[in-house]
Amino acid sequence: MIRLFVGLGNPGFEYEATRHNAGFWWVDALSRELKAPLVADRGYHGLVARTNVHGHTVWLLEPQTYMNLSGKSVAALARFYKIQPSEILVAHDELDIVPGQAKLKFGGGHAGHNGLRDIHAQLGTDDYWRLRIGIGHPGVKSEVANWVLKKPAPEQRTAIEECVARTLKAAPAFIAGEMNKATLLVHTSKPPRPKPPRPEGLAENKEEGP
């Protein structure tokens, strides 16, 4: 089960709407959903919320250390409350996924993401969950640094926000430890197919009923 939800981003008004803050957007939405407001806590170098969901204590965290020092905040809270790496989910922006889609992943490399790199280092393991929120790729490696620190185009922002709202529906499964169910919810990005229309005869018969 997930006991600690972490959103990655950079603090400060100038970064608020940039692609690199997609993880913050997700935890902000979870905070609203759980009615658990985030409050500054110097002890954990971040914005923190604690709530109870069906008997489980759940923590929300947005490190305020800047992206490349995110692990300092995550490790401080996890160690104090004896939260195992496998009970942590980190929501972050992902270059290799298009806006509007997300992927759930356990373990593996950091793929050059500075926030994940520091979390790896501070936890001493990569055995934690990641919710990879697609922000798309600029197409040229040299443009990546500029890309993540810029605001997405309006249609991309809308796609990311819709993705956040959709993947938030997996939160109860995360908290219950139903990770297979959560994975299906996160990876299903297409809307359900509309039900086929009723055969005309059936519709007519229904209207002609007693």
C-alpha positions in Angstrom: 0.0 0.0 0.0 1.1 3.6 -0.6 1.6 5.6 2.7 3.5 8.6 1.2 2.5 10.4 -2.0 5.3 12.8 -3.2 4.8 15.4 -5.9 8.0 16.8 -7.5 8.4 20.4 -8.7 10.2 23.6 -8.0 8.9 26.1 -5.3 8.2 29.7 -6.2 5.6 31.6 -8.3 7.9 31.7 -11.3 7.9 27.9 -11.6 4.3 27.3 -10.7 2.9 26.7 -14.2 6.0 25.1 -15.7 6.1 21.5 -17.0 8.6 20.4 -14.3 5.8 21.0 -11.7 3.4 18.4 -13.0 4.1 16.3 -9.9 3.0 19.2 -7.7 -0.2 19.6 -9.8 -1.0 15.9 -9.1 -0.4 16.1 -5.3 -2.3 19.4 -5.2 -5.3 17.7 -6.8 -5.0 14.7 -4.3 -4.8 17.2 -1.4 -8.1 18.7 -2.6 -9.7 15.3 -3.1 -8.8 14.0 0.3 -9.5 17.5 1.9 -6.0 17.4 3.4 -4.5 20.9 3.0 -0.7 21.0 2.6 1.1 23.0 5.3 4.8 24.2 5.4 6.9 22.0 7.6 10.5 23.0 8.0 11.4 19.6 9.6 10.7 17.9 6.3 11.7 20.7 4.0 8.4 20.8 2.3 4.6 21.2 2.2 3.1 18.3 4.2 -0.4 16.9 4.8 -1.5 14.0 7.0 -4.9 12.3 6.7 -6.6 9.1 7.5 -8.2 7.0 4.7 -10.2 3.9 5.8 -8.0 3.5 8.8 -4.8 4.1 7.0 -2.6 7.1 7.8 -1.6 8.7 4.5 1.0 11.4 3.9 1.3 14.0 1.1 4.5 15.8 0.5 5.8 18.5 -1.9 9.5 19.1 -1.3 10.4 22.8 -1.3 14.1 22.2 -1.7 14.2 22.7 -5.5 14.1 19.7 -7.8 17.7 18.5 -7.5 17.5 18.2 -3.7 14.0 16.5 -3.5 15.4 13.4 -1.8 16.4 15.3 1.3 12.7 16.0 2.0 11.4 12.6 1.0 14.0 10.7 3.1 13.5 12.9 6.2 9.7 12.2 6.4 10.0 8.5 5.3 12.7 7.7 7.9 10.9 9.5 10.8 7.6 7.7 10.2 9.3 4.4 9.2 7.8 4.4 5.7 9.4 1.8 3.4 10.5 2.8 -0.1 7.9 0.4 -1.5 5.2 2.4 0.3 6.2 5.6 -1.5 4.7 6.9 -4.8 6.5 9.8 -6.5 4.5 11.8 -9.1 6.7 13.5 -11.6 6.9 15.0 -15.1 8.0 12.5 -17.8 9.6 13.6 -21.1 9.1 10.3 -22.9 5.3 10.3 -22.5 3.0 12.6 -24.5 0.8 15.1 -22.6 -2.5 13.4 -21.6 -1.0 10.1 -20.8 0.7 8.6 -17.7 2.5 5.4 -16.7 2.9 3.7 -13.4 6.3 2.1 -12.7 8.1 0.4 -9.8 11.9 0.7 -9.5 14.3 1.3 -12.3 16.6 4.1 -13.3 16.0 7.8 -13.0 16.5 8.5 -16.8 18.3 11.8 -16.0 15.5 13.2 -13.9 17.2 15.3 -11.2 14.4 14.8 -8.7 14.5 11.1 -9.0 18.3 11.0 -9.0 18.4 12.7 -5.6 15.6 10.4 -4.2 17.6 7.4 -5.3 20.6 8.7 -3.6 18.9 9.7 -0.3 16.8 6.5 0.0 19.7 4.3 -1.1 17.4 2.4 -3.4 15.2 2.7 -6.5 12.5 0.4 -5.1 9.7 3.0 -4.9 6.7 3.7 -7.2 6.6 6.4 -9.8 3.6 8.0 -11.5 5.1 9.3 -14.7 3.0 12.2 -16.0 3.6 12.9 -19.7 4.8 16.4 -20.7 6.2 15.4 -24.1 9.7 16.0 -25.5 11.0 19.0 -27.4 12.6 16.7 -29.9 16.2 17.9 -29.3 18.1 16.9 -26.2 19.8 20.3 -25.9 16.4 21.9 -25.5 15.2 19.7 -22.6 16.3 22.0 -19.8 14.4 24.9 -21.3 11.4 22.8 -22.2 10.8 21.5 -18.6 11.1 25.0 -17.2 8.6 26.6 -19.6 4.8 26.6 -19.5 3.1 24.1 -21.7 0.9 25.3 -24.6 -2.7 25.7 -23.5 -3.8 22.5 -25.2 -1.0 20.6 -23.6 -1.8 22.0 -20.2 -5.4 20.9 -20.7 -4.3 17.4 -21.6 -2.0 17.2 -18.5 -4.8 18.5 -16.3 -7.2 15.9 -17.7 -4.6 13.2 -17.1 -4.2 14.3 -13.5 -8.0 14.1 -12.9 -8.1 10.7 -14.5 -5.2 9.1 -12.7 -6.4 10.6 -9.4 -9.2 7.9 -9.6 -6.4 5.4 -8.9 -5.8 6.9 -5.4 -8.1 4.6 -3.5 -6.4 1.6 -5.1 -2.9 3.0 -4.3 -3.9 3.4 -0.6 -5.5 -0.1 -0.5 -2.3 -1.6 -2.0 -4.2 -2.8 -5.1 -1.4 -1.9 -7.4 -2.6 -4.1 -10.4 -5.9 -2.3 -10.3 -4.2 1.1 -10.0 -2.0 0.3 -13.0 -5.0 -0.5 -15.1 -6.7 2.8 -14.1 -3.5 4.8 -14.8 -2.7 3.2 -18.2 -6.3 3.3 -19.6 -6.3 6.7 -21.3 -9.0 6.0 -23.9 -12.6 6.8 -23.0 -14.8 3.7 -22.7 -16.6 2.8 -25.9 -20.2 4.0 -26.1 -22.8 1.2 -25.6 -24.3 0.1 -28.9 -27.7 1.5 -29.6 -30.7 -0.6 -28.9 -32.2 -2.4 -31.9 -35.1 -0.3 -33.2 -37.6 -3.1 -32.6 -36.8 -3.3 -28.9 -37.1 0.4 -28.4 -40.5 0.4 -30.1 -41.7 -2.5 -28.1 -40.7 -0.7 -24.9 -42.6 2.4 -25.9 -45.7 0.3 -26.7 -45.8 -1.4 -23.4 -48.8 -1.6 -21.1 
